[in-house]
């Protein structure tokens, strides 16, 4: 399906509004032409003749006489002139009212379409795999959701407000011109195909340059997004000048891309105008020959009306000639939007999947995993954790600890083997119900630029303030939250920067406690904290772990010595498992890791 077709399909929900726009546009275009036709009776009455010839005349004059002839020719010359002026003004007012309605409906359609496309793209992004976000710059995604969808509006605008209106104007004007003088109209129409041949080469160049320009705009957005997220790093390493130079280089590259695209885009307007001007001069030359001399076949007032309509025709012809150029940029942006929409979604619930339940145990059977076909991160992992147990996953960096627990909520799918809950493969469960069984607290706490209440109750609107406060108290967070300027209604700032690391962790623990999940995943939840913060966080974690099945990834082995099961990973394989006492006595990898931390 072509891009243009896909864009037009976006208009389907707004068909009634589109039809209303079409009708008002066509009627406004007809009335616009009528205002110029009324020049004929106006000029004839002004010079003391009958408003319309009694017999003969052009087809347009005969039609005008049939419709409003009695009104225009009634009474004395002054009364007839007054009637002509009143009809002209009435037609002009009605035409502009309809043009205004057409413009409003056009804006309504294009904004609705862009809203729909933007929401569709946002929802689709949420259904893509985590791998997509890991290999795609956030700024590029931001540019596609905000900038590119807005650029697509140009296509809708061009198709409705511009192309539709101007094509209807051209049809009306050409019909009037044929009715006034088919000979002069033939002169103009013979020249029209030449304009298409002149403009076409420019369009291809604009389309290519517009795609490059959209990509470069995305790079600019990415750099700004990264700067905002890493401003402390920039200042810590005195890298302001370095970042400014990077931005200047990208901005200059974008400037050059815009200039290259506009070099051809702006050329179509003067070319089409000069061409149209040449056609008008040709009409003047031929028209005067037809209107002068003994063998004149065109009356002066008809020639004047013809030239007025032909001059008015220049503007819509120029707009239609520029239409492919305007569409080139919009289609380049549409390409980038559809490029994302065409990616296969991996999230969401599938037909046949059932709600998840957890009562007995979680099993890993021969689980293997690799990222994007690279070397395996996990090799044939076999593991069983019973309900209510605390399973600690330890090992050196890069052993696959986080990957192991990320497979459980189906953030990724195993490339081999299977994971079962109560003997049922987790691929048979809906992702939403499976994840609702779990609370996840990681080292990198994600907080939104929202209130404390909203961050703790994230994703749900049915929690009360009392419930949120109870969760915060259990997480050792209520004391510091109560001291914030507006308590639970205090805005935390971008990524929760108003809070310390320990305070952010306790907010995350309160978030997990509020949902009361039967399964808990703690990924380095107490690392990088000072001793007092770690104590408060560990107390909150102990409350959180009570009566829950817990997976703990820990670097500090002191925090997992009392776990029911300790799993030691190395190079993606389970090399040891058991209790702390058994593993320490075995004098294997676990003991070496333990001794490195506790022996001087």
ABEGO torsion letter per residue (X at the ends): XBAAAAAAAAAAAAAAAAAAAAAAAAAAAAAAAAAAAAAAAAAAAAAGBBABBABEEBAAAAAAAAAAAAAAABEBAAAAAAAAAAAAAAAAAAAAAAAAAAAAAAAAAAAAAAAAAAAAAAAAAAABBAAAAAABBAAAAAAAAAAAAAAAAAAAAAAAAAAAAAAAAAAAAAAAAAAABAAAAAAAAAAAAAAAAAAAAAAAAAAAAAAAAAAAAAAAAAAAAAAAAAAAAAAAAGAAAAAAAAAAAAAAAAAAAAAAAAAAAAAAAAAAAAAAAAAAAAAAAAAAAAABEAABABBAAAAAAAAAAAAAAAAAAAAAAAAAAAAAAAAAAAAAAAAAAABBBABEBBBGBBBBBBAABBBBBGBBBBBGGBBBABBGBBBBBBBGBBBBBBEBBGAGAAAAAAAAAGABBBABEBBBBGGBBAAABBAAAAAAABBBBBABBBBBBBBAAAAAABGBAABBAAAAAAAAAAAGAAAAAAABAAEAABBAEBGGAABBAAAAAAAAAAAAAAAGBABBBBBGAABGBBAAAAAAAAAAAAAAABGBBBBBBBABAAAAAABABBBBBBGGBBABBEBAAAAAAAGBAAAAAAAAAABX
